[in-house]
Amino acid sequence: MSDILERLADVLAERRYAAADSSYVAALHHKGLNKILEKVGEEATETILAAKDAASGVDSDRQAVVAETADLWFHSLVMLSHLDIEHQAVLDELARRFGTSGLDEKAARTPSP
Ligand SMILES: N=c1c2ncn([C@@H]3O[C@H](COP(=O)(O)OP(=O)(O)OP(=O)(O)O)[C@@H](O)[C@H]3O)c2ncn1[C@@H]1O[C@H](COP(=O)(O)O)[C@@H](O)[C@H]1O
């Protein structure tokens, strides 16, 4: 199942210009970027709330964090697809950053004027 991102991205690409009533993803694209961004924001908020609950240590709450994060990742993939940005670009960016300490990266930034 490690290739699930690729398989999902292929399905999302098929839905990009499909008829609005043919699927949930196609309907989101027809509603437009603002609706997709609204869903990303909603799922981000739900993920945060689930994570706060999970901090109490209840197992069912930990599963809710997994479910909400999946919703967030899914809607983020729809956003990328709507903007014609390959999800691979995000994976490449993570790979580029791999091994670079966040502290070192921050220290190397050019100071803003
Ligand atoms: N991974 C997902 C996925 N995750 C979440 N969702 C849907 O995302 C929606 C958002 O959840 P909400 O709780 O906000 O639901 P809602 O209140 O009905 O949403 P809105 O009315 O506010 O839009 C739900 O309808 C979920 O079913 C998903 N829908 C589709 N996929 C994948 O996308 C593929 C294509 O889906 P279709 O376009 O529907 O064929 C599927 O085969 C799946 O692999």
The ligand as a MOL file (V3000), in Angstrom:
LIG
                    3D

  0  0  0     0  0            999 V3000
M  V30 BEGIN CTAB
M  V30 COUNTS 44 47 0 0 0
M  V30 BEGIN ATOM
M  V30 1 N -9.9130 9.6330 0.0860 0
M  V30 2 C -11.0090 10.1020 -0.2260 0
M  V30 3 C -11.7900 10.8670 0.7070 0
M  V30 4 N -11.5590 11.2240 1.9930 0
M  V30 5 C -12.6220 11.9380 2.3750 0
M  V30 6 N -13.5310 12.0360 1.3640 0
M  V30 7 C -14.8170 12.7160 1.3570 0
M  V30 8 O -14.6280 14.0390 1.7910 0
M  V30 9 C -15.8940 14.5390 2.2010 0
M  V30 10 C -15.6410 15.5710 3.2710 0
M  V30 11 O -16.0110 15.1620 4.5110 0
M  V30 12 P -17.0430 16.0110 5.3630 0
M  V30 13 O -17.1580 15.3080 6.6660 0
M  V30 14 O -16.6120 17.4340 5.3940 0
M  V30 15 O -18.3590 15.7640 4.4920 0
M  V30 16 P -19.5070 16.6830 3.9810 0
M  V30 17 O -20.0630 17.4570 5.1150 0
M  V30 18 O -20.4250 15.7530 3.2560 0
M  V30 19 O -18.7800 17.6520 2.9110 0
M  V30 20 P -19.3180 19.0190 2.2740 0
M  V30 21 O -20.7830 18.8530 1.9690 0
M  V30 22 O -19.0090 20.1250 3.2630 0
M  V30 23 O -18.4900 19.1830 1.0360 0
M  V30 24 C -16.7650 13.3400 2.5280 0
M  V30 25 O -17.8040 13.2590 1.5700 0
M  V30 26 C -15.8120 12.1570 2.3550 0
M  V30 27 O -16.4290 11.0050 1.8100 0
M  V30 28 C -13.0310 11.3760 0.3110 0
M  V30 29 N -13.5330 11.1870 -0.9530 0
M  V30 30 C -12.7760 10.4840 -1.8360 0
M  V30 31 N -11.5500 9.9390 -1.5110 0
M  V30 32 C -10.7490 9.2330 -2.5420 0
M  V30 33 O -10.9760 9.8630 -3.7910 0
M  V30 34 C -11.3940 8.8870 -4.7360 0
M  V30 35 C -12.3500 9.5430 -5.7250 0
M  V30 36 O -13.5620 9.8850 -5.0480 0
M  V30 37 P -14.8470 10.3120 -5.8720 0
M  V30 38 O -14.4880 11.5580 -6.5760 0
M  V30 39 O -15.9580 10.5160 -4.8810 0
M  V30 40 O -15.1300 9.1770 -6.8230 0
M  V30 41 C -12.0190 7.7700 -3.9100 0
M  V30 42 O -11.9600 6.5300 -4.5750 0
M  V30 43 C -11.1380 7.7700 -2.6840 0
M  V30 44 O -9.9500 7.0280 -2.9520 0
M  V30 END ATOM
M  V30 BEGIN BOND
M  V30 1 2 1 2
M  V30 2 1 2 3
M  V30 3 1 2 31
M  V30 4 1 3 4
M  V30 5 2 3 28
M  V30 6 2 4 5
M  V30 7 1 5 6
M  V30 8 1 6 7
M  V30 9 1 6 28
M  V30 10 1 7 8
M  V30 11 1 7 26
M  V30 12 1 8 9
M  V30 13 1 9 10
M  V30 14 1 9 24
M  V30 15 1 10 11
M  V30 16 1 11 12
M  V30 17 2 12 13
M  V30 18 1 12 14
M  V30 19 1 12 15
M  V30 20 1 15 16
M  V30 21 2 16 17
M  V30 22 1 16 18
M  V30 23 1 16 19
M  V30 24 1 19 20
M  V30 25 2 20 21
M  V30 26 1 20 22
M  V30 27 1 20 23
M  V30 28 1 24 25
M  V30 29 1 24 26
M  V30 30 1 26 27
M  V30 31 1 28 29
M  V30 32 2 29 30
M  V30 33 1 30 31
M  V30 34 1 31 32
M  V30 35 1 32 33
M  V30 36 1 32 43
M  V30 37 1 33 34
M  V30 38 1 34 35
M  V30 39 1 34 41
M  V30 40 1 35 36
M  V30 41 1 36 37
M  V30 42 2 37 38
M  V30 43 1 37 39
M  V30 44 1 37 40
M  V30 45 1 41 42
M  V30 46 1 41 43
M  V30 47 1 43 44
M  V30 END BOND
M  V30 END CTAB
M  END
